[in-house]
Amino acid sequence: GRIADRGAEAVSSKEWMRISFDLLDLLKAHKKAIRRATVNTFGYIVKAIGPQDVLVTLLNNLKVQERQNRVCTTVAIAIVAETCGPFTVLPALMNEYRVPEMNVQNGVLKSMSFMFEYIADLGRDYVYAVIPVLEDALMDRDRVHRQQACFAVKHLA
C-alpha cells in the first residue's frame, strides 16, 4: 500500500494489475487488519492506474461464494468510488445489478450503501441516477435485497 501511495509511478500499470489480482487472495485472510490494509491498498492502486481495470476485477470478485470475500470486495469498490469519484463506479455497479444472481445483486447494493456512507454529501448528486436500482431492490421478494436497499437509502439521505 505504501509503494502504491508514494511511488506509484515507479511501477508499470500492468504490474499494478498483477498485484491487484494477488490482493484478491489476501481478502481471504483470517486477520481483519490484513483485510483492511488490502482494501485500502486497492484505493492507492486506483489512484495510480485509474479505476476501470481494478473495478472490473472487483466486480468479477462479487461472483465468488465466500461471504467474507464478497463483503471485503464491496468495501473496496466503495473506496474506489471515494478515491476516484462515484461517477466512475456507479455506471458499472448499475450495469452489474442486471446480472440475475443474488450474490452479485446484494454485493452491488452493499457497495452502493458503503459508497454513499463514505462520500456523504456528494451522494445527493446521484439520487436520481440510482433510484431505479433502489426501487427495484425495495420491491424485491428477497428480504436481504430490501434490507440492503434500505441501508443505501439511509446513507443517501
Secondary structure, 3 states (H helix, E strand, C coil): CHHHHHCHHHCCHHHHHHHHHHHHHHCCCCCHHHHHHHHHHHHHHHHHHCHHHHHHHHHHHCCCCCHHHHHHHHHHHHHHHHHHCHHHHHHHHHHHCCCCCHHHHHHHHHHHHHHHHHHHHHHHHHHHHHHHHHHHHHCCCCHHHHHHHHHHHHHHC
